[in-house]
């Protein structure tokens, strides 16, 4: 009887030993495979290793782009596929050490009114019928100050202001809205509110096209680059943060003729590549058009013409570049002109640092160009690097610097520099994460800084395991400087947001608290602070709703109304406003008066 436990113990010991042996064998096998893989990589020709690494990295980052796009589309599907209601309350707080802001004097009465106000919007939308019913109410000291009701059916908009002209509806065909704006000499011409749903509808993105573009242009590059163009460098160890790793360095060098052949091949193909043009410039034009239809660019032009807002030349160039839609035909003609007269005196040079897994952890590119129409030499220098060994996403733990320079015949060097530096910070718990983002935009003249934007963001995000409520806190600090180093405009503050979902009641609730502190020295303004609080609820699968029957009241079609009809409306509106002013005289005088 006593012998059995001994045999059992021996059996268990042997069993455990087998486990140890199996585990050890697996570890040895993994080590051998890793060594074989590294040896395989090492034995590849530099050119073949370079091509394989570029293909793998393109595939990795294209998958990340696809995921970002698909996640964005998925988040907007409920708004595109079901009837929903979105309610939002906005309150604001403002304080200023200046009594005059952008030419408006005695602003304290206005500030006091802002601090006592609340804006409430309530929008019901039926995407299947392409119609919405909008209610907007502005409260002052909890009393209605202004109200608006509107309906939107396709591109037809009807609205009424019950407090001023109850029972009167104004109609506008948004396809012909410019005719109405022209008639009333309105310089800012909004035609839509920009929503995330509109962005989804505007973007044209096909995952297979992204893969096809990578394959086609990858083949084109590999056909031009030959074995003698790619060499191994001397770098064998590389530091990322505080960690040093074993790496391989690849150096790609093309002479002037090959550089021209490569760029010409790429640009010539791009000119006739509808997939690429639509993916990049087509989508860009759609987004610019959406922003333009909000009236944003026109509002800036108006403020500038009135002398209320004046940007320096550096920022005007940025706004002009962003706001301009790209004409594909004009772009093609400029590419043809560029191809015809461009030369590359320094050729093309790129240095890559690759880890043992085939990831590019550091990349530097230099290329210069000289056109036939100018004595200047233009150069582009790009540097991208991983800030961490854990850098899996293109957007996290990454440093990117892009520098465009122009050196004229006299040796004067003008440079535009863009830098972005991102880092991740582990949270105290698994559901916490942090991120830092530093952005720098510089305009240099012979090494002297002329204009600059420096922005720093510190982001902390938390997801509650039980409720899945997401909380985000973003602290930011932005400095904008012009030619005079003493004139630095400062923006800093904090953005707090939380988002929760209730699948039972089919609701999404959001809260946002935005704090902004400014010191606009270039405008001669002292410290100004703002605080905006937003509380919203989106409810899905709501009951059907009906748009108001405007035909029961007075209807003014602003596209077709005669001058006599509009004159009558103007008289009624002035009379209504006069009555409103008499009823609220003390309130309005308080807003417009001095503190």
Secondary structure as UniProt FT lines:
FT   HELIX           2..43
FT   HELIX           46..81
FT   STRAND          84..96
FT   TURN            102..103
FT   HELIX           108..115
FT   STRAND          117..126
FT   TURN            127..130
FT   STRAND          131..140
FT   TURN            141..142
FT   STRAND          143..153
FT   TURN            154..155
FT   STRAND          156..160
FT   HELIX           162..165
FT   TURN            166..167
FT   STRAND          168..173
FT   HELIX           174..176
FT   HELIX           177..183
FT   TURN            184..185
FT   HELIX           196..202
FT   HELIX           207..224
FT   HELIX           227..229
FT   STRAND          230..232
FT   STRAND          237..240
FT   TURN            241..242
FT   STRAND          243..254
FT   HELIX           256..271
FT   HELIX           274..277
FT   HELIX           278..282
FT   HELIX           283..293
FT   TURN            294..295
FT   HELIX           296..305
FT   TURN            306..307
FT   HELIX           313..323
FT   HELIX           328..341
FT   TURN            345..346
FT   STRAND          348..355
FT   TURN            356..357
FT   STRAND          360..370
FT   TURN            372..373
FT   STRAND          377..386
FT   TURN            389..390
FT   TURN            394..395
FT   STRAND          398..407
FT   TURN            409..410
FT   STRAND          413..426
FT   TURN            430..431
FT   STRAND          432..445
FT   TURN            446..447
FT   STRAND          448..463
FT   TURN            465..467
FT   STRAND          470..481
FT   TURN            485..486
FT   STRAND          488..502
FT   TURN            503..506
FT   STRAND          507..520
FT   HELIX           521..523
FT   STRAND          527..540
FT   HELIX           550..552
FT   STRAND          554..557
FT   TURN            558..560
FT   HELIX           563..583
FT   HELIX           585..592
//
